[in-house]
Amino acid sequence: MLFDCRMTDYLSVKLRTFLGEPIGEKCVSFVDGVDKDLAVKLIESGFDKAYVLLGQYLLMHKKEDDFQMWLMLACGATQREAQKISRCLREWSITFL
């Protein structure tokens, strides 16, 4: 794995799994912080793949506060979900970009 193995103690299983490989064609539900209900809302809004959500994060210049606010306002994410999602995409970007 490319990310720091010492970090694994602090990462959820879902986040570790997501960070363990390229994003490929993963469904948005594979992103840490996205539960079943939020996945449905994201898919209905056109964010069906993890890479599409990553694209939105990158379009927002990786500004986590702005991205989290967008997730909450546009997609109905809770603050906790938005924080987990932005952390997941930040860590993936650090690892693979």
Secondary structure, 3 states (H helix, E strand, C coil): CCCCHHHHHHCCHHHHHHHCCCCCCCEHHHCCCCCHHHHHHHHHCCCCEHHHHHHHHHHCCCCHHHHHHHHHHHHCCCHHHHHHHHHHHHHHHHHHC
